Amino acid sequence: MACNSSGCESGCYDREKDNGSKISVEDAVAGGGNQESVCVKCKCNEPMTFGDGGSDDGRFCAECFRNNVFGKFRLAVTSHAMITPSDNVLVAFSGGSSSRVALQFVHELQIKALKNYEASRDRSLPVFGVGVAFVDETAAFPALSTETVDASEWIRSTVSSLSPPAKDLHVVPVESVFGSDSLDARDRLVKLLDSVPDDTGKEDLLLHLKMLTLQKVASENGYNRLVVGSCTSRIASHVLSATVKGRGYSLSADIQHVDARWKVPIVLPLRDCVRLEITRLCHLDGLKTVELACRSQCGINDLVSSFVALLQEENPSRECTIVRTAAKLTPFYFNKIPETDDSNVPMATQRRLKRFNLKYDGSMTTEAFCPICNGPLNRSDSSDLDTFEEGQEADVLYAACCSSCRFQILPEDGSYLEQFSSFLPDHMISQVKHQKVDSQAHLREKIKDCLLLDDEEVV
């Protein structure tokens, strides 16, 4: 970017006019007021006008605009070691603009890695693998079955049209997390969603099931990274909605670049890009998208999204401000990719990883997670698990969940808890049992100095 300084020797204004003469710094600065505008970054090309009312519309040329968005993506990937040569990456693809741009950028990184591999003499660094996953929600929204089939075909065509290396496409139904029996799994999913009366709770529960589906696909097919296209705009809405729902303790875990609490770590390379930039890039590069209107649009999430969009219209920096403010929260220990001495990871990447990895003070450690939303729990929130005996599975489920899931997802009438738990995926039930065992072990560790050994006698 030009510096507008008369003493600059970078050559940012050292360009030639059409007649071959040099353009002076004074002419270039004064030319900013000319009717024929130029890109504010390269000072050469004609700026793009998108006509969407954005504050920076008509300031950047197409090349500079694209380089700016891709630069944010690349900085996030390299700074947090999201993708290394030995990785096998699964891109969550919904067909929307954010996931479409994430897939395109990951594809371009893979092409560059392939060119470097072919140009290298020793070929010591392999090319990371890429797969694509689409979650079919037809069982939850039968009215959209036709649109979902069309979207699946379009996604297959989009992925197959990408240049080599080839990418495996996984189209999986959301009910697959309930088991291999498709009819029984679909029935359990429908009954589970019908048992949640709150629209926001139903929407959040389905979102958690989709994430479990992606994790299942990733783990079964040998992927070790899951790329999700969440952008600044979506994260800003999540910050406010999570605060409204009472999820303040776990909020910092959801908004970082890396989330390794899952079996397959989740990475957010588009975290620093706003939705307007992504939409413009799709228009600029001709990237087609598809949106499925699955949600009822009457819950807290949509209300907050509308509110944030209104704030963004008044001040284009509001979304970034919300995310930057929330980023000051202390991250958890799992909000980073573990450091590695793998020879396949370049030394420069390892140095960047050590430099940019988030520091935590040790106080944000937890071994307990909500079995429904997988949100981290404060140890005091799960202390009641120690008081339950065998046969009280429903009560254990209630005690193991976070306060938000208790209020929005679990049935109000405690007598329906056992029936509700029978609809949950086996993964969630096993997590409840595992959490209870860990809680009992933690309690025993705390009181071990007060316990008698088998060979000791009471005095």
Secondary structure as the mmCIF struct_conf table of DSSP 4:
data_model
#
loop_
_struct_conf.conf_type_id
_struct_conf.id
_struct_conf.beg_label_comp_id
_struct_conf.beg_label_asym_id
_struct_conf.beg_label_seq_id
_struct_conf.end_label_comp_id
_struct_conf.end_label_asym_id
_struct_conf.end_label_seq_id
TURN_TY1_P TURN_TY1_P1 SER A 6 GLY A 7
BEND BEND1 SER A 10 SER A 10
TURN_TY1_P TURN_TY1_P2 CYS A 12 TYR A 13
STRN STRN1 GLU A 16 GLU A 16
TURN_TY1_P TURN_TY1_P3 ASP A 18 ASN A 19
BEND BEND2 GLY A 20 GLY A 20
HELX_LH_PP_P HELX_LH_PP_P1 SER A 21 SER A 21
STRN STRN2 LYS A 22 LYS A 22
HELX_LH_PP_P HELX_LH_PP_P2 ILE A 23 SER A 24
HELX_RH_AL_P HELX_RH_AL_P1 VAL A 25 ALA A 30
HELX_RH_3T_P HELX_RH_3T_P1 GLY A 31 GLY A 33
BEND BEND3 ASN A 34 GLU A 36
TURN_TY1_P TURN_TY1_P4 VAL A 40 CYS A 42
BEND BEND4 LYS A 43 ASN A 45
HELX_LH_PP_P HELX_LH_PP_P3 GLU A 46 MET A 48
BEND BEND5 ASP A 52 ASP A 52
TURN_TY1_P TURN_TY1_P5 SER A 55 ARG A 59
BEND BEND6 PHE A 60 PHE A 60
HELX_RH_AL_P HELX_RH_AL_P2 ALA A 62 SER A 79
TURN_TY1_P TURN_TY1_P6 HIS A 80 ALA A 81
BEND BEND7 ILE A 83 ILE A 83
TURN_TY1_P TURN_TY1_P7 PRO A 85 SER A 86
STRN STRN3 ASN A 88 ALA A 92
BEND BEND8 GLY A 95 GLY A 96
HELX_RH_AL_P HELX_RH_AL_P3 SER A 97 ALA A 119
BEND BEND9 ARG A 121 ASP A 122
BEND BEND10 LEU A 125 LEU A 125
HELX_LH_PP_P HELX_LH_PP_P4 PRO A 126 PHE A 128
STRN STRN4 GLY A 129 ASP A 136
TURN_TY1_P TURN_TY1_P8 THR A 138 ALA A 140
HELX_RH_3T_P HELX_RH_3T_P2 PRO A 142 LEU A 144
HELX_RH_AL_P HELX_RH_AL_P4 SER A 145 SER A 161
BEND BEND11 LEU A 162 LEU A 162
HELX_LH_PP_P HELX_LH_PP_P5 SER A 163 SER A 163
BEND BEND12 PRO A 164 PRO A 165
HELX_LH_PP_P HELX_LH_PP_P6 ALA A 166 ALA A 166
STRN STRN5 ASP A 168 PRO A 173
HELX_RH_3T_P HELX_RH_3T_P3 VAL A 174 PHE A 178
BEND BEND13 SER A 180 SER A 180
HELX_RH_AL_P HELX_RH_AL_P5 SER A 182 ASP A 194
TURN_TY1_P TURN_TY1_P9 SER A 195 SER A 195
HELX_RH_AL_P HELX_RH_AL_P6 ASP A 199 GLU A 220
TURN_TY1_P TURN_TY1_P10 ASN A 221 GLY A 222
STRN STRN6 ARG A 225 VAL A 227
HELX_RH_AL_P HELX_RH_AL_P7 THR A 232 VAL A 244
TURN_TY1_P TURN_TY1_P11 LYS A 245 GLY A 246
HELX_RH_AL_P HELX_RH_AL_P8 GLY A 248 ASP A 254
BEND BEND14 ILE A 255 HIS A 257
STRN STRN7 VAL A 258 ASP A 259
BEND BEND15 ARG A 261 VAL A 264
STRN STRN8 ILE A 266 VAL A 267
TURN_TY1_P TURN_TY1_P12 PRO A 269 ASP A 272
HELX_RH_AL_P HELX_RH_AL_P9 ARG A 275 ASP A 285
TURN_TY1_P TURN_TY1_P13 GLY A 286 GLY A 286
BEND BEND16 ARG A 295 ARG A 295
BEND BEND17 GLN A 297 GLN A 297
BEND BEND18 GLY A 299 GLY A 299
HELX_RH_AL_P HELX_RH_AL_P10 ILE A 300 GLU A 314
TURN_TY1_P TURN_TY1_P14 PRO A 316 SER A 317
HELX_RH_AL_P HELX_RH_AL_P11 ARG A 318 ALA A 326
TURN_TY1_P TURN_TY1_P15 ALA A 327 LYS A 328
BEND BEND19 LEU A 329 LEU A 329
HELX_LH_PP_P HELX_LH_PP_P7 THR A 330 PHE A 332
TURN_TY1_P TURN_TY1_P16 TYR A 333 PHE A 334
BEND BEND20 ASN A 335 LYS A 336
HELX_LH_PP_P HELX_LH_PP_P8 ILE A 337 GLU A 339
TURN_TY1_P TURN_TY1_P17 SER A 343 ASN A 344
BEND BEND21 VAL A 345 VAL A 345
HELX_RH_AL_P HELX_RH_AL_P12 MET A 347 PHE A 356
BEND BEND22 ASN A 357 ASN A 357
HELX_LH_PP_P HELX_LH_PP_P9 LEU A 358 LYS A 359
BEND BEND23 GLY A 362 MET A 364
BEND BEND24 GLU A 367 GLU A 367
STRN STRN9 PHE A 369 PHE A 369
TURN_TY1_P TURN_TY1_P18 PRO A 371 CYS A 373
STRN STRN10 PRO A 376 PRO A 376
HELX_RH_3T_P HELX_RH_3T_P4 ARG A 379 THR A 387
TURN_TY1_P TURN_TY1_P19 GLU A 390 GLY A 391
HELX_RH_AL_P HELX_RH_AL_P13 GLU A 393 ALA A 400
BEND BEND25 CYS A 401 CYS A 401
HELX_RH_AL_P HELX_RH_AL_P14 SER A 403 GLN A 408
TURN_TY1_P TURN_TY1_P20 ILE A 409 ILE A 409
BEND BEND26 LEU A 410 LEU A 410
BEND BEND27 GLU A 412 ASP A 413
HELX_RH_3T_P HELX_RH_3T_P5 GLY A 414 TYR A 416
HELX_RH_AL_P HELX_RH_AL_P15 LEU A 417 PHE A 423
BEND BEND28 LEU A 424 LEU A 424
HELX_RH_AL_P HELX_RH_AL_P16 ASP A 426 LYS A 446
TURN_TY1_P TURN_TY1_P21 ILE A 447 ILE A 447
HELX_RH_3T_P HELX_RH_3T_P6 LYS A 448 CYS A 450
BEND BEND29 LEU A 451 LEU A 451
HELX_LH_PP_P HELX_LH_PP_P10 LEU A 452 LEU A 453
TURN_TY1_P TURN_TY1_P22 ASP A 454 ASP A 455
#
